[in-house]
Structure formats: C-alpha cells, structure tokens
Amino acid sequence: MANAVASARTQRWDLVVLWAYLVSLAAVRAGRMEERDPYWQIRAGLENLAGMPLARPDTWTWSGVEGDWYPNSPLWNILLGLAYRTGGFWGFFLLSAATITLLGVMVYLLGRRLGARPLPGLLGLLLVTAAAYPMLSARATLVVQFLLLLAVYLALRIRDLSSALRAPTLVGVVFAASLCLSALGNWIHLSFLLLSPAMAVVWAGIWLLTRELAARTRWALIIGGVLGWGLGMLLSPYGVVTGLARSRAVQEACQGLITEWSSPFDPNLSGQLAVTFAFMSAVALLLAALTTWWLVRKWRAGESVVELGAVALIGVPAAVAGLMATRFLGVSLLTLAPVAAAGATYAADRFRRRLRDWPRRDTIRAKLNDYAQGRFWRIVLTATIVLLSPGTLLLASQHGVPSEQAVAARLPSGCQLFSRPGIGGAIVLLRPDAPVWMDGRADFFGRDMLLRGYSYFGGTSDAPVPDGTTCVILDLEADATPVLRERLETSPEWRLDGREGRYELWLPVAAG
C-alpha cells in the first residue's frame, strides 16, 4: 500500500514537472514575440469586430496597391482582436500562451497513447522543441497545427468508444466531428483547404486499421468522414475556388523570397538562419526516419499501428516537403513530437535493461544506473526549472509588447513610413495614423512589390526609399539594413532623428 501511494505521488510530481516546462515555454514565447504578423492581424480583427467585411480595400498603406485584401486567417484575426480589445497586450499574451499550451496538451496526450511517460517524454520533447522553436508563435498556422493533432486524437478516442456505440450513431459522430473540424480549420486559416482532404485520408486510415469493426461499418465511417471533411471545405469564408486562389497567391508571391517559403538549403540564407534550418531539417528527417522504421517494425510484428500510423501520415510527408519550404519543417516536427516523447521513453527503458546485464565493474554500473533513474532526472529537471524561473518571468513580463513601441511613439503624426515589412506589421497596430509602405501581407502586395522592397534595401534602386516616404525606421540587427543606412547617411535629404533600442528613426531634413 505504501509503495502504491509513493508511486502515485511520484507520477503526480512528474506531471507537475512536465507541465511546468510546457507552461514556461508558452509564457516565454508569448512574452517575447519575434513574429510580426500577429500585430497586423490584431488590427484586422479589430476592424472586423467594428463591422468591416472580411474582404475589403486596403486602408493601412500609402503604396497604392489596388484590389481587395482577403485575410487568410479571418477567424484567428477576430480572436486576436477580441483578446486585444479585452485586455490589450496582456490579452494578446494570454491568448498566445494558451494556444501554445494547448498544443503541448495535445502532444502529451498523443505521446501517452504511444507509450510516453512524463519525464523521459519531456526529454524527447525538449529536443523537438529546440528545433521547432521558431515555429511556436501566435500565428494561425500554430492553431492549425493544434487542430491537426486534435483531429488525430479525437478520431482515436472515437475509435476507443466504437464498441459501445451503434453503427449509425458512430457514423453520425464521425460525420459531425469531421464537418466541424474542417469548417473551423478553414476559417482559422485557408491552408485547411488542402489539409481537409489530407485529414480525410488520415481518418480513413484509422478506420481501415480498426479490425474490431465490421467491414460494412468501417466503410460507412470512411464515407462519413470524407463527406464531413469535404463539406467543411464548402463552409470556408470565401468558397473553395477563391480560397485556393488566395493560397496560390501566397505561394507565388513568397516562393524563394520569404524565408518560410524557401528551401532550408537556400544559399542566400544568412549564417544564423542557415544553421537554424539545417538543424531543423536534420531533426525532422531523423524523426521521420525513426517513425517510419518503428512503424514498419510494429507492422511486421503484428502489433497495432493505428496511433503511430495516424501521426506518420502527416509528419513524414511534411518532413520531405520541408526540404523545399521551411514552413513544413515545423509541421513535421510538431506532428511527430509525440513520437519523440514515446521514443525517449522506450530508449530510457531499454538503457536500464541493458545496465542489468552490463559486465563492467559494479561501481560504474551503479553510477550509470543512478543516472538512468527517474529520481535523478526529477531532481535535475526540477532544479533547472527553478533556476530558470527568474528569466522566464522576465521574458513573460514583456507580455507580447512589440519592440518597436518606443520608436513608434516618435513617429510624426500622419507620416508615410518606409521600413521592413515586419516593422510595418507592428506599426499598423501601434500607430494607425501613420500609413506604411508595406507590412507582412505578402500575398496582397505581390511578388513585384516584394522585389521592389529588396531593391531599396539592397541598394539597387535609383533612390534610397520610395517616392513619397516621409519617415523611415531601420532595424539595426537586420541583415538588410547596412546598405540602406549608408545611403541615408550620405543623402542630403535625410537625417537621423534618434535611436530607440535596436531601431533608428530617419526623417527628411526639411522636417527638422
């Protein structure tokens, strides 16, 4: 009895350690926001909450791009706007942290189904998190990632309950669940127009591998799931045709120009980005290879491969696609994170078994055995999270406030800003009175506009900035800044007005 009580306490503490790490990660990422798209998405959501239609003419910029703008993540924009209207940047911070935490919940739940335990599973997750760290931000794509894992987990839970439900009820549940998930996903982000068919295949695979069901029931579930996922696409905000056209516009504008749409081995990537994406690629491909090996091994042994096969159908192809566009590396890593957690648990158990038969001296074996026990890692991980807590609280205290806030306050009222798109994305929220030349909506501005922007920062344009510019913000830590900064320094028409942190504000000499 005493052993059972001690074991229960140990398991509870292990879960506390696991969740402490996951919540700390979410707080750090939500506190210091490096991604700039969520800021202009907040403004878009605020406008929708004020009654503006989804598709509308642009009112944020002075560059004169014609045509209506179609937000790619309308529902997420509205949720961001609602959080910001309710609690300002603290509301934005809480929504971001909650989204990252919910993703961690789904990873843990799926990992547990694959055999993961909290502590060794956490060690596996830390490796994946280190690789996928750039992808953990308050973007709609992270919500899509959560929905993918939720869809897999929900299908597996329906499978668990299948023996207790009558066939018509089971088919109805599958149809309703797939319809709701597909419609919700398509409103969160237009990429779900491609993911809905993929999830229909994943669910079909789950039902095909559920041998406990009669063949007629399995096929009814497959048809119900396909219909649900398919009809959900018809409920997307702009319809299937327009939605797919907007998705193509994003790819055509960004391919080879925007980092997440470039190959991780693009020779034009800077040193730090090249190292980051090489690491991400290596971890994603290794994890995909191990997942495939484990799947084949379980299949040959006659064991159930439903859970592993469901995540492999998404994660393994995404790892391959990540060789062409880095955005898919995050999908692969986060989808296969439950496999990493289960694999770390399996490796820890195997290592302990090997220690029992190790022929070396007892002192060495005893020391390694200590390191292989949960007690050792419990102490190490607890001490680590305590030591890191001041830094965690410091980063979380920034609560998602953009680093451009101070320099934004210096902008003259109504000035026409030229800057990198990321800076523009923050300014449209911080200073709605100051129109920007470009923000992060690459699909709206188009490829030619992106290339024009590169020409100014690369120094190949006739003028240092576009005609009509009345203020410039430079990010001194950006690779593209030095050439433009030098042209402004040597121009008689521009002067440095001041510096706020990593940002410089330049104004026309006449404005002095």
C-alpha positions in Angstrom: 0.0 0.0 0.0 2.8 2.4 0.9 4.6 1.7 -2.4 1.4 2.4 -4.3 0.9 5.7 -2.5 4.6 6.7 -3.2 4.2 5.7 -6.8 1.1 7.9 -7.2 2.9 10.8 -5.7 5.9 10.3 -7.9 3.6 10.2 -11.0 1.9 13.4 -9.9 5.2 15.2 -9.4 6.4 14.0 -12.8 3.3 15.6 -14.4 4.0 18.8 -12.4 7.5 19.0 -13.8 6.3 18.3 -17.4 3.6 21.0 -17.3 5.9 23.4 -15.6 8.2 23.2 -18.6 5.4 23.4 -21.1 3.8 26.4 -19.4 7.1 28.1 -19.0 7.9 27.6 -22.7 4.5 29.1 -23.7 5.0 32.1 -21.4 8.4 32.8 -22.8 7.3 32.6 -26.4 4.2 34.6 -25.8 6.0 37.2 -23.8 8.7 38.0 -26.3 7.1 37.9 -29.7 9.5 37.8 -32.6 6.9 37.2 -35.2 5.3 40.4 -36.5 2.2 39.1 -38.4 0.0 38.8 -35.3 0.2 42.6 -34.8 -1.4 43.5 -38.1 -3.7 40.5 -37.6 -4.9 42.2 -34.4 -5.8 45.3 -36.3 -7.6 43.3 -39.0 -9.6 41.6 -36.2 -10.4 44.9 -34.6 -11.8 46.2 -37.9 -13.9 43.1 -38.3 -15.3 43.5 -34.8 -16.1 47.1 -35.7 -18.2 45.8 -38.6 -15.9 45.9 -41.6 -16.3 43.0 -44.1 -13.7 40.2 -44.4 -12.6 41.2 -48.0 -12.1 44.9 -48.2 -9.9 47.6 -49.8 -6.6 48.3 -48.1 -6.6 51.3 -45.7 -3.3 50.8 -43.9 -0.7 51.6 -46.6 0.2 54.5 -48.8 2.0 52.4 -51.5 -1.2 52.4 -53.7 -1.7 48.6 -54.2 -5.1 48.1 -55.8 -7.7 45.5 -55.3 -9.4 44.0 -52.2 -7.5 42.3 -49.5 -8.6 38.8 -48.5 -7.4 37.8 -44.9 -6.0 34.3 -44.9 -6.9 33.7 -41.3 -10.2 35.6 -40.7 -11.3 33.8 -37.5 -7.9 33.9 -35.9 -7.7 37.6 -36.7 -11.0 38.2 -34.9 -9.9 36.1 -31.9 -6.7 38.2 -31.7 -8.7 41.4 -32.0 -11.1 40.3 -29.3 -8.3 39.4 -26.9 -6.6 42.7 -27.6 -9.7 44.7 -27.2 -10.4 43.0 -23.9 -7.0 43.1 -22.3 -4.6 45.0 -24.5 -1.2 43.3 -24.9 -1.9 41.2 -21.8 -5.0 39.8 -23.5 -2.8 39.1 -26.6 -0.2 37.4 -24.3 -2.7 35.2 -22.6 -4.3 34.0 -25.9 -0.8 33.3 -27.3 0.3 31.4 -24.2 -2.9 29.4 -24.1 -2.6 28.4 -27.7 1.0 27.1 -27.3 0.0 25.4 -24.0 -3.0 23.7 -25.8 -0.6 22.4 -28.4 1.5 21.0 -25.7 -1.5 19.2 -24.2 -2.3 17.5 -27.5 1.4 16.4 -27.9 1.4 14.9 -24.5 -2.0 13.1 -24.9 -0.9 11.6 -28.2 2.5 10.8 -26.8 0.9 9.0 -23.9 -1.1 6.8 -26.3 2.2 5.8 -27.9 3.7 4.9 -24.6 5.4 8.0 -23.3 5.9 8.8 -19.7 6.2 12.4 -18.4 9.9 12.6 -17.6 11.6 10.7 -20.4 8.9 12.0 -22.7 9.9 15.6 -21.7 13.5 14.9 -22.6 12.3 13.9 -26.1 10.1 16.9 -26.4 12.9 19.3 -25.4 14.9 18.2 -28.5 11.9 18.7 -30.8 11.0 22.0 -29.1 14.6 23.3 -29.6 14.3 22.5 -33.4 10.7 23.8 -33.8 11.2 26.9 -31.5 10.9 29.4 -34.4 7.5 28.0 -35.3 6.0 28.5 -31.8 4.3 31.9 -32.2 0.8 33.4 -32.1 0.1 32.7 -35.8 -2.9 31.0 -37.2 -0.6 28.2 -38.5 0.1 27.2 -34.9 -3.7 26.9 -34.3 -3.9 24.8 -37.5 -1.2 22.6 -36.0 -3.2 22.2 -32.8 -6.3 21.3 -34.9 -4.4 18.6 -36.8 -3.3 16.9 -33.6 -6.8 17.4 -32.1 -8.3 15.7 -35.1 -6.0 12.7 -34.8 -6.6 12.4 -31.0 -10.4 12.8 -31.5 -10.5 10.1 -34.1 -8.6 7.7 -31.8 -11.0 8.5 -28.9 -14.0 7.8 -31.2 -12.3 4.5 -32.1 -11.9 3.6 -28.4 -15.6 4.1 -27.9 -16.7 2.4 -31.1 -17.6 -0.8 -29.4 -20.1 1.0 -27.1 -21.9 2.8 -30.0 -24.3 1.5 -32.6 -23.1 1.8 -36.1 -25.5 4.6 -37.2 -24.6 6.7 -34.1 -20.9 6.1 -34.7 -21.1 7.2 -38.4 -23.1 10.3 -37.3 -20.5 11.2 -34.7 -17.7 10.8 -37.3 -19.5 12.9 -39.8 -20.4 15.7 -37.3 -16.9 15.8 -35.9 -15.1 16.0 -39.2 -17.6 18.6 -40.5 -17.0 20.9 -37.5 -13.2 20.4 -37.6 -13.0 21.1 -41.3 -15.2 24.2 -41.2 -13.3 25.6 -38.1 -10.0 24.9 -39.7 -10.9 26.6 -42.9 -12.0 29.7 -41.0 -8.8 29.7 -38.9 -6.6 29.5 -42.0 -7.1 29.0 -45.7 -4.4 26.3 -45.8 -7.0 23.9 -44.4 -8.5 23.8 -47.9 -5.6 21.4 -48.6 -5.4 19.9 -45.1 -9.0 18.8 -45.0 -8.6 16.2 -47.7 -5.3 15.1 -46.0 -7.2 14.6 -42.7 -9.9 12.7 -44.5 -7.2 10.2 -45.6 -5.8 10.0 -42.1 -9.2 9.3 -40.6 -9.8 6.7 -43.3 -6.6 5.0 -42.4 -7.6 4.9 -38.7 -10.9 3.2 -39.6 -9.3 0.8 -42.1 -6.8 -0.3 -39.3 -9.6 -0.8 -36.8 -10.2 -4.5 -37.3 -12.6 -4.8 -34.4 -15.3 -3.1 -36.6 -17.3 -4.9 -39.2 -16.2 -4.2 -42.8 -19.5 -2.5 -43.6 -19.2 -0.2 -40.6 -15.6 0.7 -41.5 -16.6 1.7 -45.0 -19.5 3.7 -43.6 -17.1 5.5 -41.3 -14.7 6.3 -44.1 -17.5 7.7 -46.3 -18.9 9.7 -43.4 -15.5 11.2 -42.6 -14.8 12.0 -46.3 -18.2 13.7 -46.6 -17.7 15.7 -43.3 -14.2 16.9 -44.2 -15.3 17.7 -47.8 -18.5 19.6 -46.8 -16.5 21.6 -44.2 -14.4 23.0 -47.1 -17.6 24.4 -48.7 -18.1 26.4 -45.5 -14.8 28.2 -45.8 -15.1 32.1 -45.8 -14.5 32.7 -49.5 -15.5 29.4 -51.0 -13.2 26.7 -52.4 -12.3 28.4 -55.7 -11.4 31.8 -54.3 -9.8 30.2 -51.2 -7.5 28.1 -53.3 -6.7 31.1 -55.5 -5.7 33.1 -52.4 -3.5 30.2 -51.2 -1.8 30.1 -54.6 -1.3 33.8 -54.5 0.6 33.4 -51.2 2.9 30.8 -52.6 3.5 32.6 -55.9 4.4 35.8 -54.1 6.6 34.3 -51.4 8.4 31.4 -53.1 12.1 32.0 -52.8 11.7 35.4 -51.3 10.2 34.9 -47.8 12.2 32.6 -45.5 9.4 30.2 -44.6 8.7 29.6 -48.3 12.4 29.0 -49.2 14.4 25.8 -49.0 16.4 25.3 -45.8 19.4 24.9 -48.0 18.9 28.1 -50.0 22.4 29.6 -50.4 21.0 33.1 -49.9 20.2 32.4 -46.3 22.3 34.2 -43.7 24.7 32.3 -41.4 22.4 32.1 -38.4 19.3 31.2 -40.4 21.3 28.6 -42.4 22.4 26.9 -39.2 18.9 27.1 -37.7 17.2 25.5 -40.7 19.9 22.9 -41.1 19.3 21.8 -37.5 15.5 21.8 -38.1 15.9 19.7 -41.2 18.2 17.2 -39.6 15.9 16.7 -36.6 12.8 16.5 -38.8 14.3 13.9 -41.2 15.8 11.9 -38.4 12.5 11.8 -36.6 10.6 10.9 -39.8 13.1 8.1 -40.5 12.8 6.7 -36.9 9.0 6.9 -37.1 8.9 5.0 -40.4 11.3 2.4 -39.0 9.2 2.0 -35.9 6.0 1.7 -37.9 7.4 -1.0 -40.2 8.7 -2.9 -37.2 5.4 -2.8 -35.4 3.6 -3.8 -38.6 5.8 -6.8 -39.1 5.4 -7.9 -35.5 1.6 -7.9 -35.9 1.2 -5.0 -33.4 -1.3 -2.2 -33.7 0.0 0.7 -35.7 -3.1 2.9 -35.6 -1.8 5.7 -33.4 1.7 5.7 -34.9 0.4 5.5 -38.5 -2.0 8.4 -37.9 0.7 10.8 -37.0 3.2 9.4 -39.5 0.7 10.1 -42.4 1.1 13.8 -41.6 4.5 14.1 -40.2 6.6 12.0 -42.5 5.5 13.7 -45.8 5.8 17.1 -44.2 9.5 16.4 -43.4 10.1 15.6 -47.0 8.2 18.8 -48.1 10.3 20.7 -45.7 13.3 20.2 -48.0 11.5 22.6 -50.4 9.9 25.0 -48.0 10.9 25.5 -44.4 7.3 26.1 -43.2 6.7 22.4 -43.5 9.5 21.5 -41.1 7.5 23.0 -38.2 4.5 20.9 -39.2 6.6 17.7 -39.3 8.4 18.4 -36.0 5.3 19.3 -34.1 3.3 16.4 -35.5 6.0 13.9 -34.8 6.7 15.3 -31.3 4.5 12.6 -29.6 6.7 10.0 -31.3 9.8 11.7 -29.9 8.3 11.6 -26.4 7.5 7.9 -26.8 10.8 7.1 -28.4 12.7 8.8 -25.5 10.7 6.7 -23.0 11.4 3.5 -25.0 15.2 4.4 -25.1 15.3 5.0 -21.3 13.6 1.7 -20.6 16.0 -0.1 -23.0 19.0 1.5 -21.4 18.0 0.4 -17.9 17.5 -3.1 -19.1 21.0 -3.1 -20.7 22.5 -1.9 -17.5 21.3 -5.0 -15.6 23.5 -7.2 -18.0 26.5 -4.9 -18.2 29.7 -6.8 -17.5 31.7 -3.8 -16.2 32.6 -3.1 -12.6 29.7 -2.6 -10.1 30.7 0.9 -9.3 30.4 2.1 -12.9 27.1 0.2 -13.4 25.7 1.6 -10.2 26.6 5.2 -11.2 25.0 4.8 -14.6 22.0 3.2 -13.0 21.6 6.2 -10.8 21.6 8.5 -13.9 19.1 6.3 -15.6 16.5 6.5 -12.8 13.6 8.9 -12.7 14.7 10.1 -9.3 17.9 11.7 -10.7 16.1 13.4 -13.6 13.3 14.5 -11.3 15.9 16.4 -9.2 17.8 17.8 -12.2 14.7 19.0 -14.1 13.1 20.5 -11.0 16.3 22.4 -10.1 16.6 23.6 -13.7 13.1 24.9 -13.9 13.5 26.7 -10.6 16.9 28.3 -11.7 15.4 29.4 -15.0 12.2 30.8 -13.4 13.5 34.4 -13.0 14.4 34.6 -16.7 11.1 33.0 -17.5 9.2 35.6 -15.5 11.3 38.4 -17.0 10.5 37.4 -20.6 6.9 36.7 -19.8 6.6 40.2 -18.2 7.1 41.7 -21.7 3.6 40.3 -22.5 3.9 40.5 -26.2 4.5 44.2 -26.5 6.4 44.8 -29.8 9.9 46.0 -29.5 9.0 48.8 -31.9 6.8 50.5 -29.4 9.3 53.2 -28.3 10.3 54.2 -31.8 6.7 54.1 -33.0 5.9 56.8 -30.4 8.5 59.1 -32.1 6.8 59.0 -35.5 5.4 62.3 -36.7 1.6 62.2 -37.0 0.5 61.1 -40.4 4.0 60.4 -41.7 4.3 57.9 -44.6 6.6 55.1 -43.3 9.1 53.0 -45.2 10.5 50.0 -43.3 10.9 46.3 -43.5 7.5 44.5 -43.7 7.8 43.1 -40.2 8.2 46.6 -38.7 5.3 47.8 -40.8 3.2 45.0 -39.3 3.8 46.3 -35.8 3.3 50.0 -36.8 -0.2 49.4 -38.3 -1.3 48.5 -34.8 0.8 50.8 -32.7 0.3 53.9 -34.9 -2.8 53.6 -37.1 -2.4 57.2 -38.0 0.9 56.5 -39.8 0.4 54.5 -43.0 3.1 52.1 -44.0 4.6 51.3 -47.4 4.3 47.6 -46.8 3.5 45.2 -43.9 3.5 41.4 -43.7 0.6 40.7 -46.1 2.9 39.4 -48.9 0.0 37.8 -50.9 -1.8 41.2 -51.1 1.3 43.2 -52.1 2.5 40.6 -54.6 5.9 39.4 -55.8 6.8 42.5 -57.7 6.3 44.7 -54.7 8.4 42.4 -52.6 11.2 42.6 -55.1 10.9 46.4 -55.1 11.4 46.4 -51.4 14.5 44.2 -51.7 15.9 46.7 -54.3 15.7 49.5 -51.8 17.4 47.6 -49.0 19.9 46.1 -51.4 20.9 49.5 -52.8 20.0 48.7 -56.5 17.1 51.2 -56.7 17.6 54.7 -58.1 16.5 56.4 -54.8 17.2 55.1 -51.3 13.5 54.9 -50.4 10.2 55.1 -52.4 9.0 58.5 -53.6 6.5 59.8 -51.0 8.3 58.5 -48.0 8.3 60.9 -45.1 9.8 58.7 -42.3 12.0 55.6 -42.2 12.6 53.1 -39.4 15.6 50.9 -39.6 16.3 47.7 -37.6 20.0 47.8 -36.8 20.0 44.0 -36.2 18.6 43.1 -39.6 21.0 41.8 -42.3 19.4 44.1 -44.9 19.9 47.3 -43.0 23.6 48.4 -43.6 23.3 49.3 -47.3 20.1 51.4 -46.9 21.5 53.1 -43.8 24.7 54.1 -45.7 22.6 55.6 -48.5 20.5 57.6 -46.0 23.7 58.8 -44.2 25.2 60.1 -47.5 21.9 61.6 -48.7 21.5 65.4 -48.1 17.7 64.8 -47.9 17.7 62.6 -44.8 18.8 63.0 -41.2 18.9 60.7 -38.2 16.2 61.8 -35.7 17.0 59.3 -32.9 17.5 55.7 -31.8 15.3 53.6 -29.6 17.0 50.3 -28.7 17.7 48.4 -32.0 15.7 50.9 -34.1 16.6 54.2 -35.8 14.1 56.8 -37.0 15.1 58.9 -40.0 13.2 61.9 -41.1 13.6 64.3 -44.1 16.0 67.2 -43.5 13.1 69.6 -44.2 11.2 68.2 -41.3 13.9 69.4 -38.9 
